[in-house]
Amino acid sequence: MSAPAAFTISRWTSTDRLDDILAMVHAAFAGFGPPSGVINETVADIAARQRNGIVLVAQSGSAFVGSVFCAPKGDGLDLTRLAAAPAWRKSGVARALLAAAEDEGRRIGAKRLTLRVRITLPGNLAYFKRAGFVVTGEGQDPGRTPYITMARALDPAA
Ligand SMILES: CC(C)(COP(=O)(O)OP(=O)(O)OC[C@H]1O[C@@H](n2cnc3c(N)ncnc32)[C@H](O)[C@@H]1OP(=O)(O)O)[C@@H](O)C(=O)NCCC(=O)NCCS
């Protein structure tokens, strides 16, 4: 039996290597049709996410194998662009990122984690339902793919 692949989760606050994080995120979201808006994002967008929220990364050694962007929104912590590098799928990377986001949410006193899922990706909807998220609504930005909003309640910090 092989040992589980090792990775660590941390908050990325450095302005170094944002290009490497961006390349991993772009690889994770490649092939979406219509394309994800993240494909047009730049290092400056990740830097803005660091200033306005929290960038969590998963690393194997120094390589980035996953990430999620978290930002306070109302009384929740909103998660965007949850990504696992293609070679690391189904290794628990996203699950570990969600657990870390939950810790961050509790730390800032957020009542829930929130996110959006493309209506055209039922696999993702199923994934987040299994991860304890419930559907809270739906919406559509002009010219964009409709989405479903989901949330997972956070208990207060113990
Ligand atoms: C969705 C995504 C982040 C999941 O990452 P991951 O690290 O592979 O997920 P995990 O390893 O934590 O998965 C945990 C479980 O969900 C399953 N799973 C993962 N993605 C799934 C999917 N799309 N559909 C159904 N099941 C899925 C895994 O098999 C695993 O099941 P298990 O616990 O029974 O073994 C990853 O597939 C990804 O980067 N996709 C492209 C970007 C994207 O769509 N992001 C979400 C935007 S809303």
The ligand as an SDF file (V2000), in Angstrom:
LIG
                    3D

 48 50  0  0  0  0  0  0  0  0999 V2000
  -13.1550   20.6120   -7.6110 C   0  0  0  0  0  0  0  0  0  0  0  0
  -11.6960   20.4100   -7.1670 C   0  0  0  0  0  0  0  0  0  0  0  0
  -11.1890   21.6870   -6.5010 C   0  0  0  0  0  0  0  0  0  0  0  0
  -11.6470   19.2190   -6.1980 C   0  0  0  0  0  0  0  0  0  0  0  0
  -10.3000   19.0900   -5.7690 O   0  0  0  0  0  0  0  0  0  0  0  0
   -9.6950   17.7200   -5.2000 P   0  0  0  0  0  0  0  0  0  0  0  0
   -8.4710   18.0940   -4.4370 O   0  0  0  0  0  0  0  0  0  0  0  0
   -9.5750   16.7480   -6.3090 O   0  0  0  0  0  0  0  0  0  0  0  0
  -10.8380   17.2570   -4.2040 O   0  0  0  0  0  0  0  0  0  0  0  0
  -10.6290   16.2720   -2.9690 P   0  0  0  0  0  0  0  0  0  0  0  0
   -9.4740   15.3730   -3.2010 O   0  0  0  0  0  0  0  0  0  0  0  0
  -10.6870   17.0340   -1.7180 O   0  0  0  0  0  0  0  0  0  0  0  0
  -11.9700   15.4440   -3.1530 O   0  0  0  0  0  0  0  0  0  0  0  0
  -12.6120   14.8330   -2.0990 C   0  0  0  0  0  0  0  0  0  0  0  0
  -13.6290   13.8820   -2.6520 C   0  0  0  0  0  0  0  0  0  0  0  0
  -14.4600   14.4120   -3.6890 O   0  0  0  0  0  0  0  0  0  0  0  0
  -14.3170   13.6590   -4.8950 C   0  0  0  0  0  0  0  0  0  0  0  0
  -14.3730   14.6170   -5.9870 N   0  0  0  0  0  0  0  0  0  0  0  0
  -13.4610   15.5620   -6.2620 C   0  0  0  0  0  0  0  0  0  0  0  0
  -13.8690   16.3120   -7.3180 N   0  0  0  0  0  0  0  0  0  0  0  0
  -15.0820   15.8250   -7.7120 C   0  0  0  0  0  0  0  0  0  0  0  0
  -16.0100   16.1600   -8.7390 C   0  0  0  0  0  0  0  0  0  0  0  0
  -15.7880   17.1770   -9.6030 N   0  0  0  0  0  0  0  0  0  0  0  0
  -17.1520   15.4490   -8.8480 N   0  0  0  0  0  0  0  0  0  0  0  0
  -17.4040   14.4370   -7.9980 C   0  0  0  0  0  0  0  0  0  0  0  0
  -16.5640   14.0750   -7.0100 N   0  0  0  0  0  0  0  0  0  0  0  0
  -15.4050   14.7540   -6.8670 C   0  0  0  0  0  0  0  0  0  0  0  0
  -13.0250   12.9450   -4.7390 C   0  0  0  0  0  0  0  0  0  0  0  0
  -13.0350   11.7320   -5.4750 O   0  0  0  0  0  0  0  0  0  0  0  0
  -13.0030   12.6820   -3.2570 C   0  0  0  0  0  0  0  0  0  0  0  0
  -13.8590   11.6310   -2.9540 O   0  0  0  0  0  0  0  0  0  0  0  0
  -13.5100   10.6740   -1.7250 P   0  0  0  0  0  0  0  0  0  0  0  0
  -13.4530   11.5670   -0.5080 O   0  0  0  0  0  0  0  0  0  0  0  0
  -14.6590    9.7440   -1.7310 O   0  0  0  0  0  0  0  0  0  0  0  0
  -12.1970   10.0670   -2.0760 O   0  0  0  0  0  0  0  0  0  0  0  0
  -10.7730   20.0490   -8.3820 C   0  0  0  0  0  0  0  0  0  0  0  0
  -11.3790   18.9930   -9.1120 O   0  0  0  0  0  0  0  0  0  0  0  0
  -10.4950   21.2230   -9.3150 C   0  0  0  0  0  0  0  0  0  0  0  0
   -9.5090   21.9600   -9.1510 O   0  0  0  0  0  0  0  0  0  0  0  0
  -11.3530   21.4130  -10.3420 N   0  0  0  0  0  0  0  0  0  0  0  0
  -11.1860   22.4970  -11.3270 C   0  0  0  0  0  0  0  0  0  0  0  0
  -11.4770   23.8410  -10.7340 C   0  0  0  0  0  0  0  0  0  0  0  0
  -12.8700   23.9040  -10.1360 C   0  0  0  0  0  0  0  0  0  0  0  0
  -13.8550   23.4610  -10.7290 O   0  0  0  0  0  0  0  0  0  0  0  0
  -12.9580   24.4780   -8.9200 N   0  0  0  0  0  0  0  0  0  0  0  0
  -14.2050   24.6450   -8.1940 C   0  0  0  0  0  0  0  0  0  0  0  0
  -14.8140   25.9510   -8.5610 C   0  0  0  0  0  0  0  0  0  0  0  0
  -16.4420   26.1140   -7.8300 S   0  0  0  0  0  0  0  0  0  0  0  0
  1  2  1  0
  2  3  1  0
  2  4  1  0
  2 36  1  0
  4  5  1  0
  5  6  1  0
  6  7  2  0
  6  8  1  0
  6  9  1  0
  9 10  1  0
 10 11  2  0
 10 12  1  0
 10 13  1  0
 13 14  1  0
 14 15  1  0
 15 16  1  0
 15 30  1  0
 16 17  1  0
 17 18  1  0
 17 28  1  0
 18 19  1  0
 18 27  1  0
 19 20  2  0
 20 21  1  0
 21 22  1  0
 21 27  2  0
 22 23  1  0
 22 24  2  0
 24 25  1  0
 25 26  2  0
 26 27  1  0
 28 29  1  0
 28 30  1  0
 30 31  1  0
 31 32  1  0
 32 33  2  0
 32 34  1  0
 32 35  1  0
 36 37  1  0
 36 38  1  0
 38 39  2  0
 38 40  1  0
 40 41  1  0
 41 42  1  0
 42 43  1  0
 43 44  2  0
 43 45  1  0
 45 46  1  0
 46 47  1  0
 47 48  1  0
M  END
$$$$
